[in-house]
Amino acid sequence: MKKIYYLLITLAISSLSFGQVEVFNLAGGGAFPDGWTATNNVTTYDIDRGSYFLLDSGDPSDIIVSSVYDLSAYSSAVFNLDLATFGSGDNNSATIEISYDGGATYTQTETSAVPTSSSYIDGGSFAVTPSAQVVIKFTNSGVAGKGNRLRNLILTGAAAPAPLLITTSVCATATSVRLTGPWWAWNPAGGPEASDNGDGTWTFTLDPAPTANMEYLLVVDGVQENLIANMANGGDCAPVTDSFSYANRLWETTAGNVTNNYGQCGASCVVPVITMTGTDATVTVGDVYTDAGATALDDEQGDVTASITVVSTVDTTTAGTYTVTYNVSDGALNAATQMTRTVTVEETLGIDDAELSQFTYFPNPVNNVLTIKAQASIDNITVYNMLGQAVVRSTPNTNDSTVDMSALQTGAYFVQVSINNTLKTVRVIKN
């Protein structure tokens, strides 16, 4: 007569070290966990023997079937058991069958070690593939002979490692944030892309987390951050550095999740400060304007003067009011407040000097030699190109003089003439 036992018990899942979790642990004998079934096909003895479970041999043998377990959250799983013999006859192993579809089919079959006495032995360790519908069935492998005494039936799952989260703040509007590093051959488009959190932060999810230390840099809209100056000025966010040609971030396996800021070591977005050299300027039509420039300092990168972008509208050939603007951003995309210089170009020099008013020059345009005639001795003649660079100088100390412009390139030039410490500048075209 077949006896089927539906035994109910609440199973406590306990955590082990190193991320191991006991899915079930049956010491042997007593009630089974919820959903387990025991089929007593060989009725001589009950399956529950108080201190162990008995699987008598037979055709069919006694059967124990587990409930359905969801192991999909684990990275791996292992089943272990201890067993010994019961009764007389030949020794038999236990058969362990594993189903991954809730018990509809059993596609994995394992055989335990063969016990030879009533002393318990390690029956074996069997890998179970994590899935959502795992069922394990136990039978005696023999149709005759000794029974199997089972105890310490343990299924252990290895918890999947938590992903590594890197949350990056960007001080400016961005459309794409990526990682790059040696793992991606330093390709700015080769590393993983972060998800936009919609609040100026972006999150990388590396799942599973790397198992080795990771050297990396951040890339925003295709531009790889440069932290060399930050480290040279006392930063600590890029420890892999030679202080002059590279400075790379480093995530270590013991570090856990990370928060950082693109292009900087600090957490706040501080803009650089531009300081103009000098003040607004006034020049006369035809004069050469040389801008005084500006300097810029950043809280992390230090001197960023070399990165200033200068835009000038100054045209000294036409009277009017013009501007020179200065802009700079640091490596974290913090944009400085624009500084503006006003340059006024006046119509005349306002000089009444008689000698200078009778100053003449010809021809204009000039092919090779420019002739200059004055009512007084000419002290100095200087020719400037449109960049404000002096390309010809002479000190005639005579009323009439010539300027050899044959070696100059075709274009416009400013000729500045000094007579009795009074300057006048004229515009000349070189053919």
GUSE-72688 format. One record per residue (C-alpha): residue in three letters; x, y, z. Coordinates in pm, whole numbers, padded with zeros to 5 digits, always signed. Layout:
BEGIN
ALAXYZ;...
This chain:
BEGIN
MET+00000+00000+00000;LYS+00138+00337-00099;LYS+00155+00603+00171;ILE+00201+00966+00072;TYR+00296+01209+00348;TYR+00233+01579+00302;LEU+00438+01722+00585;LEU+00443+02090+00664;ILE+00706+02294+00845;THR+00829+02650+00826;LEU+01182+02669+00690;ALA+01412+02940+00821;ILE+01668+03060+00570;SER+01993+03147+00740;SER+02288+03345+00609;LEU+02636+03199+00602;SER+02970+03368+00561;PHE+03115+03489+00232;GLY+02772+03562+00083;GLN+02644+03203+00119;VAL+02276+03151+00203;GLU+02114+02827+00321;VAL+01804+02775+00111;PHE+01711+02468+00315;ASN+01880+02255+00582;LEU+01708+01931+00689;ALA+01889+01767+00976;GLY+01695+01442+00921;GLY+01371+01299+01058;GLY+01065+01492+01161;ALA+00843+01710+00951;PHE+00941+01822+00603;PRO+00926+02188+00497;ASP+00615+02325+00328;GLY+00555+02174-00013;TRP+00781+01870+00030;THR+00632+01526-00030;ALA+00737+01176+00079;THR+00608+00867-00104;ASN+00649+00548+00100;ASN+00648+00293-00186;VAL+00817+00028+00033;THR+00589+00011+00332;THR+00805-00199+00563;TYR+00935+00113+00731;ASP+00819+00472+00735;ILE+01038+00733+00565;ASP+01046+00949+00879;ARG+01265+00757+01128;GLY+01288+01037+01384;SER+01661+01114+01344;TYR+01694+01048+00972;PHE+01495+00990+00654;LEU+01487+00637+00512;LEU+01471+00554+00142;ASP+01414+00179+00111;SER+01523+00011-00211;GLY+01253-00126-00435;ASP+01088-00106-00773;PRO+00994+00168-00724;SER+01190+00277-00414;ASP+01073+00532-00161;ILE+01071+00889-00292;ILE+01125+01230-00137;VAL+01049+01540-00348;SER+01131+01897-00242;SER+00906+02195-00293;VAL+00979+02445-00571;TYR+01264+02685-00491;ASP+01340+03010-00670;LEU+01718+03033-00698;SER+01726+03300-00968;ALA+01874+03558-00732;TYR+02183+03347-00667;SER+02499+03331-00873;SER+02544+02958-00796;ALA+02398+02685-00575;VAL+02522+02356-00425;PHE+02339+02060-00267;ASN+02504+01837-00003;LEU+02388+01540+00205;ASP+02517+01273+00444;LEU+02403+00911+00420;ALA+02450+00564+00570;THR+02310+00217+00508;PHE+02000+00057+00656;GLY+01919-00312+00668;SER+02091-00596+00484;GLY+02191-00682+00128;ASP+02400-00497-00121;ASN+02502-00137-00062;ASN+02312+00122-00266;SER+02379+00484-00351;ALA+02111+00753-00346;THR+01991+00908-00672;ILE+01941+01286-00680;GLU+01739+01424-00971;ILE+01698+01796-01034;SER+01416+01968-01221;TYR+01428+02325-01349;ASP+01064+02351-01452;GLY+00888+02299-01122;GLY+00906+01916-01129;ALA+00753+01857-01471;THR+01077+01706-01601;TYR+01402+01608-01435;THR+01696+01692-01659;GLN+01988+01651-01418;THR+02069+01323-01245;GLU+02339+01283-00980;THR+02454+00975-00786;SER+02572+00995-00426;ALA+02871+00820-00277;VAL+02795+00457-00176;PRO+02769+00407+00201;THR+02900+00077+00334;SER+02783+00084+00695;SER+02555+00252+00940;SER+02818+00521+00990;TYR+02736+00835+00799;ILE+02957+00953+00515;ASP+02964+01264+00297;GLY+02727+01174+00018;GLY+02867+01434-00220;SER+02838+01792-00335;PHE+02625+01866-00643;ALA+02602+02189-00839;VAL+02253+02324-00900;THR+02196+02579-01174;PRO+02018+02888-01037;SER+01672+02922-01188;ALA+01321+03014-01077;GLN+01167+02664-01046;VAL+01413+02420-00892;VAL+01284+02087-00752;ILE+01505+01809-00613;LYS+01394+01445-00598;PHE+01563+01170-00389;THR+01534+00793-00450;ASN+01727+00476-00364;SER+01926+00361-00667;GLY+01866-00008-00592;VAL+01563-00228-00657;ALA+01689-00454-00375;GLY+01949-00438-00099;LYS+02013-00188+00172;GLY+01817+00130+00226;ASN+01961+00481+00239;ARG+01959+00674+00563;LEU+01963+01048+00480;ARG+02039+01344+00699;ASN+02188+01695+00671;LEU+02020+01767+00338;ILE+02150+02118+00266;LEU+02097+02344-00036;THR+02321+02653-00031;GLY+02305+02949-00266;ALA+02582+03200-00331;ALA+02436+03548-00327;ALA+02501+03736-00650;PRO+02754+04016-00592;ALA+02605+04363-00564;PRO+02664+04587-00865;LEU+02911+04875-00844;LEU+02737+05214-00864;ILE+02938+05519-00969;THR+02738+05841-00940;THR+02892+06136-01125;SER+02792+06501-01094;VAL+02842+06727-01396;CYS+02862+07103-01342;ALA+02720+07185-01686;THR+02449+07049-01912;ALA+02553+06715-02062;THR+02402+06468-02306;SER+02635+06171-02249;VAL+02861+06053-01966;ARG+03092+05754-02008;LEU+03388+05578-01851;THR+03718+05515-02022;GLY+04039+05352-01908;PRO+04283+05070-01988;TRP+03998+04816-01989;TRP+03854+05002-02288;ALA+04191+05091-02450;TRP+04135+05455-02340;ASN+03869+05490-02609;PRO+03644+05782-02503;ALA+03346+05604-02660;GLY+03446+05254-02553;GLY+03342+05237-02187;PRO+02999+05198-02026;GLU+02751+05485-02046;ALA+02581+05631-01739;SER+02208+05684-01691;ASP+02085+06042-01653;ASN+01920+06093-01313;GLY+01769+06422-01428;ASP+01923+06627-01149;GLY+02272+06690-01282;THR+02396+06349-01171;TRP+02458+06038-01378;THR+02490+05679-01254;PHE+02700+05395-01393;THR+02581+05045-01297;LEU+02855+04784-01333;ASP+02681+04451-01277;PRO+02853+04242-01166;ALA+03100+04465-00989;PRO+03459+04435-01114;THR+03671+04175-00936;ALA+03992+04373-00988;ASN+04093+04732-00920;MET+03977+04966-01198;GLU+04171+05263-01335;TYR+03946+05508-01517;LEU+03854+05861-01621;LEU+03519+06023-01697;VAL+03409+06137-02043;VAL+03136+06400-02093;ASP+03002+06452-02445;GLY+03314+06294-02589;VAL+03561+06506-02385;GLN+03784+06309-02148;GLU+03855+06482-01818;ASN+04210+06600-01742;LEU+04300+06595-01372;ILE+04675+06663-01398;ALA+04650+07026-01280;ASN+04404+06929-01006;MET+04649+06678-00862;ALA+04942+06919-00898;ASN+04743+07170-00690;GLY+04679+06929-00402;GLY+04390+06715-00530;ASP+04349+06351-00430;CYS+04095+06208-00674;ALA+04341+06071-00934;PRO+04613+05886-00744;VAL+04751+05707-01051;THR+04967+05997-01171;ASP+05317+06110-01259;SER+05210+06470-01182;PHE+05276+06605-01531;SER+05154+06379-01813;TYR+04865+06174-01671;ALA+04639+06155-01366;ASN+04384+05873-01348;ARG+04113+05780-01101;LEU+04129+05442-00924;TRP+03844+05228-00790;GLU+03955+04948-00556;THR+03754+04633-00490;THR+03731+04724-00120;ALA+03592+05071-00189;GLY+03223+05005-00254;ASN+03006+05253-00443;VAL+03153+05584-00559;THR+03040+05946-00597;ASN+03254+06192-00792;ASN+03249+06511-01002;TYR+03356+06528-01365;GLY+03679+06721-01412;GLN+03745+06794-01047;CYS+03824+06642-00709;GLY+03589+06856-00502;ALA+03214+06819-00477;SER+03109+07179-00544;CYS+03094+07366-00875;VAL+03319+07672-00829;VAL+03375+07893-01135;PRO+03718+08036-01227;VAL+03778+08410-01174;ILE+03899+08633-01461;THR+04093+08951-01383;MET+04148+09203-01664;THR+04488+09369-01690;GLY+04433+09745-01708;THR+04105+09921-01781;ASP+03909+10041-02083;ALA+04120+10193-02362;THR+04106+10481-02611;VAL+04302+10498-02936;THR+04300+10715-03249;VAL+04192+10606-03594;GLY+04495+10449-03761;ASP+04672+10364-03433;VAL+04783+10011-03351;TYR+04579+09866-03066;THR+04759+09617-02841;ASP+04533+09454-02586;ALA+04650+09437-02224;GLY+04504+09089-02175;ALA+04369+08916-01863;THR+04450+08640-01614;ALA+04232+08362-01468;LEU+04253+08146-01154;ASP+04061+07827-01068;ASP+04010+07687-00718;GLU+04140+07341-00820;GLN+04346+07386-01135;GLY+04522+07705-01033;ASP+04632+07934-01318;VAL+04408+07879-01622;THR+04511+08198-01805;ALA+04629+07994-02103;SER+04272+07867-02151;ILE+04114+08214-02181;THR+03924+08274-02505;VAL+03958+08634-02627;VAL+03714+08782-02880;SER+03788+09133-03007;THR+03574+09354-03234;VAL+03828+09640-03240;ASP+03878+09805-03584;THR+04119+10098-03559;THR+04049+10205-03917;THR+03701+10322-03820;ALA+03599+10545-03533;GLY+03358+10384-03286;THR+03317+10189-02963;TYR+03433+09829-02959;THR+03467+09544-02709;VAL+03718+09280-02612;THR+03564+08985-02420;TYR+03738+08724-02207;ASN+03590+08381-02124;VAL+03727+08064-01966;SER+03596+07732-01830;ASP+03780+07488-01607;GLY+03809+07113-01657;ALA+03481+07060-01471;LEU+03297+07280-01725;ASN+03253+07562-01471;ALA+03227+07878-01685;ALA+03372+08203-01544;THR+03177+08528-01552;GLN+03264+08699-01881;MET+03482+09008-01853;THR+03455+09289-02112;ARG+03689+09573-02200;THR+03555+09875-02393;VAL+03789+10019-02658;THR+03707+10359-02808;VAL+03856+10451-03144;GLU+03854+10833-03187;GLU+03826+11015-03517;THR+04137+11238-03482;LEU+04447+11260-03271;GLY+04365+11616-03169;ILE+04719+11734-03248;ASP+04777+12091-03373;ASP+05150+12057-03420;ALA+05244+12255-03734;GLU+05522+12026-03842;LEU+05304+11716-03810;SER+05014+11877-03999;GLN+05246+11924-04301;PHE+05363+11560-04289;THR+05308+11386-04627;TYR+05365+11034-04754;PHE+05341+10865-05095;PRO+05264+10656-05288;ASN+04971+10475-05126;PRO+04927+10197-05223;VAL+05303+10138-05233;ASN+05492+09875-05431;ASN+05842+09895-05279;VAL+05949+10232-05132;LEU+05735+10471-04930;THR+05848+10837-04929;ILE+05784+11055-04625;LYS+05833+11435-04625;ALA+05795+11667-04327;GLN+05857+12033-04232;ALA+06077+11922-03940;SER+06326+11646-03875;ILE+06172+11301-03856;ASP+06287+11123-03537;ASN+06155+10769-03587;ILE+05955+10569-03837;THR+05797+10232-03733;VAL+05590+10006-03960;TYR+05341+09768-03790;ASN+05149+09477-03941;MET+04783+09415-03858;LEU+04880+09200-03560;GLY+05054+09497-03401;GLN+05404+09361-03467;ALA+05679+09605-03566;VAL+05821+09489-03900;VAL+06035+09792-04004;ARG+06210+10054-03789;SER+06428+10352-03885;THR+06564+10675-03732;PRO+06609+10918-04024;ASN+06681+11242-03833;THR+06607+11426-04154;ASN+06306+11602-04304;ASP+06275+11364-04598;SER+06301+10989-04570;THR+06213+10665-04747;VAL+06093+10331-04609;ASP+06185+10013-04794;MET+05875+09793-04787;SER+05978+09564-05074;ALA+06029+09265-04844;LEU+05688+09293-04680;GLN+05393+09078-04778;THR+05095+09226-04957;GLY+04843+09379-04718;ALA+04763+09672-04488;TYR+05023+09826-04256;PHE+05034+10109-04004;VAL+05322+10356-04041;GLN+05393+10552-03722;VAL+05599+10871-03760;SER+05756+11057-03463;ILE+05843+11428-03506;ASN+05952+11634-03204;ASN+05810+11364-02968;THR+05473+11383-03141;LEU+05329+11070-03303;LYS+05109+11025-03605;THR+05003+10696-03757;VAL+04880+10641-04113;ARG+04746+10334-04287;VAL+04932+10217-04598;ILE+04847+09941-04845;LYS+05139+09729-04973;ASN+05087+09582-05321;
